[in-house]
Amino acid sequence: ACVGARDPYCGWDLLLKKCTTLEESVRMSQWEQSITKCPVRNVTVDGGFGAWSVWSTCTHNDGSSAGACLCRTRACDNPAPQCGGQKCYGISVEVANCS
């Protein structure tokens, strides 16, 4: 993350194992930096659904009776929304075969 930030004032010190300025670094030969491109920051990423889980037994209660169903879920993690990106749109739970 330190090197990927492409900060012209910071780099990764291999000896200290942390992001430092060149002045803080013990030796320049132990200092890594990448400033060949501009940093990529705050790139908006809209969320996408991951794969459905396997079907598993779940229960329901409609107020007067209870029963069993099959349910599966999926998460908004492929990719997860980042930097103000849109959350996933659609269903994240499916229910079937209720008794």
C-alpha positions in Angstrom: 0.0 0.0 0.0 2.9 2.3 0.8 4.6 1.9 -2.6 1.2 1.7 -4.4 0.3 5.1 -3.1 3.0 6.5 -5.3 3.7 9.3 -2.8 6.8 11.2 -3.9 7.7 11.9 -0.3 7.3 8.4 1.1 8.6 4.9 0.4 8.8 1.5 2.0 11.9 1.0 4.2 12.8 -2.7 3.9 14.9 -2.6 7.0 12.5 -0.7 9.3 9.5 -2.5 7.6 7.4 0.6 7.5 6.5 3.6 5.2 9.0 6.4 5.8 10.4 9.5 4.2 13.9 9.2 2.7 15.3 11.2 5.6 13.9 8.7 8.1 15.2 5.7 6.1 18.5 4.1 7.3 19.9 3.6 3.7 18.6 4.6 0.3 19.4 1.1 -0.9 16.8 -0.2 1.6 14.1 2.2 0.4 11.5 1.3 -2.3 9.3 3.8 -4.1 7.2 3.9 -7.3 6.4 7.3 -8.8 6.2 6.3 -12.5 2.4 6.9 -12.5 0.0 9.2 -10.7 -1.6 7.7 -7.6 -5.0 6.1 -8.0 -7.2 7.3 -5.2 -10.9 7.5 -4.5 -11.9 5.4 -7.5 -15.6 4.8 -7.3 -16.5 1.1 -7.4 -20.1 0.0 -7.6 -20.9 -3.2 -5.7 -21.7 -6.5 -7.3 -23.2 -9.7 -5.9 -21.1 -12.7 -5.2 -22.2 -16.3 -5.7 -25.3 -17.7 -4.0 -24.7 -19.9 -0.9 -25.8 -23.5 -0.9 -29.5 -24.1 -0.1 -30.1 -24.7 3.6 -33.1 -25.2 5.9 -34.6 -22.1 7.4 -37.8 -21.5 9.3 -40.6 -19.0 8.8 -43.4 -17.7 11.0 -46.4 -16.0 9.5 -47.9 -15.1 12.8 -50.3 -18.1 13.1 -48.1 -21.0 12.1 -44.5 -21.9 11.7 -42.9 -23.9 8.9 -39.6 -24.9 7.2 -38.2 -23.6 4.0 -35.1 -23.7 1.9 -33.1 -20.5 1.8 -29.9 -19.2 0.2 -28.1 -15.9 0.4 -25.6 -13.9 -1.5 -23.4 -10.9 -0.4 -22.6 -7.6 -2.1 -18.9 -8.4 -2.1 -17.9 -9.0 -5.7 -16.7 -6.3 -5.6 -17.8 -4.5 -2.4 -18.9 -0.9 -3.0 -16.0 1.5 -2.4 -15.5 5.3 -2.4 -19.2 6.1 -2.7 -20.0 3.4 -5.2 -23.6 2.1 -5.5 -24.7 -0.8 -3.3 -25.9 -3.9 -5.0 -29.4 -3.7 -6.4 -31.6 -6.8 -6.2 -32.4 -9.6 -3.9 -29.9 -11.1 -1.5 -32.1 -13.9 0.0 -34.1 -16.5 -1.9 -36.7 -18.7 -0.2 -38.3 -21.8 -1.7 -40.2 -25.0 -0.8 -41.9 -23.7 2.3 -44.2 -26.0 4.2 
